[in-house]
Amino acid sequence: MNFKKRLMTPGPTDIPPSVLAEACKPIIHHRTPQFRKILTEVVAGLKRVFQTNNDLLIFPAAGTGGMESAVVNLCSPGDTILTASCGNFGNRWTAIAKAYGISVEHYEVEWGGESDPQEIKKRLAAHPEIKVVFTTLSETSTGVDLDISAIGNIVAQTPAVLVVDAISGMGATPMKTDEWKADVVIAGAQKGFMIPPGLAGVTISSRAWELAKTSKIPKYYFSWEKAHKAMTAEALANTPYTPSVSLIMQMAESLRLIEEEGMENIWKRHARMAQSVRSAMEALGLKLFATGRPSNVVTSVCVPEGVDGIKLFKTVRDTYGITLAGGQGKLKDRIFRVGHLGYADDWDVVAAVAAIERALNEQGYVMEIGAGVTAAEKVLFAAE
Ligand SMILES: *Cc1c(COP(=O)(O)O)cnc(C)c1O
């Protein structure tokens, strides 16, 4: 049987048909009122999802481009920054900063765990020279969500600026930019926003703008100042260089779907899917990898003794049509990850659990067939 294809990775995600259809429309020129009106609406819609009144810029780039823009616009060579990392994506902050000659106070917890806001407070007190704290909303490599609200309250009491990589979490799990005092927040396109990869959104508070004024790292394409000028010089938004016109049109449709469902309902849907996958995996006798607050975006599962994790992942993808994610870096064959974000619903979750059961069974893993699906369904039923 040729199984229906499903992307259940923490980005890219499947795309709703009406969003896909936007990409087939003829390109409109970007220096027209027609396009600039769409861009203006997209910026306003994104601000509602980010829950912010701060400035919001859009770059045609991978999410990592948005991260790099934060480093080059906020820092100067020789500055000290603090990275609060729980995994591969937290570590990316350190790698970008080091590439620009910035000295990094690197706070990393054992993978699977969660950064302790009190430890961040301690390090900020010990190093008053720290100008920026970089962290992550959903650490996608380990499936852990950080307490940005607590971290935001701590950083706001110091002169440092807080930068949050919300690339996988935004639009799936709560991220209240202004309420949580996050100065700079970055999101991507291909995760909670359900559009193809290639856009990065960045919000900037007045505190962050103050620091940006002092930044001495050379920049051009990623200059916030240039992008902001184009965005705000006239009534309709503009961009300094050619924007990804089709992606912006797709984002407009995606934002329409997001507003139709409502942010609170979207967060609830993701929490329900995540709970259902966690419960299913445990019912199959599998151990969850996260020891910190488990993510609503992606569930990381330990590969059990006697099972080949890479083979399991390939069977689920190549035989059963469902693309999960493997482990990253040192977790490569130790975990597999089930993405449940964006354009995903109860049936996707049940299908993924059923496919994992089959693939486990094929490797001789002992379990009761259907135990995972039953546990998943119990959670979904109860939530109805
Ligand atoms: C996916 C992801 C990124 C990287 O996004 P790209 O678009 O691949 O650059 C960064 N941070 C987190 C938390 C992610 O999940």
The ligand as an ORCA input file, in Angstrom:
! r2SCAN-3c Opt
* xyz 0 1
  C      14.040     24.928     13.384
  C      14.655     25.710     14.454
  C      15.670     26.647     14.193
  C      16.295     26.815     12.845
  O      15.446     27.249     11.880
  P      15.989     27.301     10.365
  O      14.830     27.841      9.615
  O      16.376     25.894      9.997
  O      17.169     28.193     10.363
  C      16.149     27.393     15.247
  N      15.669     27.245     16.487
  C      14.717     26.352     16.790
  C      14.220     26.244     18.188
  C      14.175     25.564     15.777
  O      13.219     24.664     16.070
*
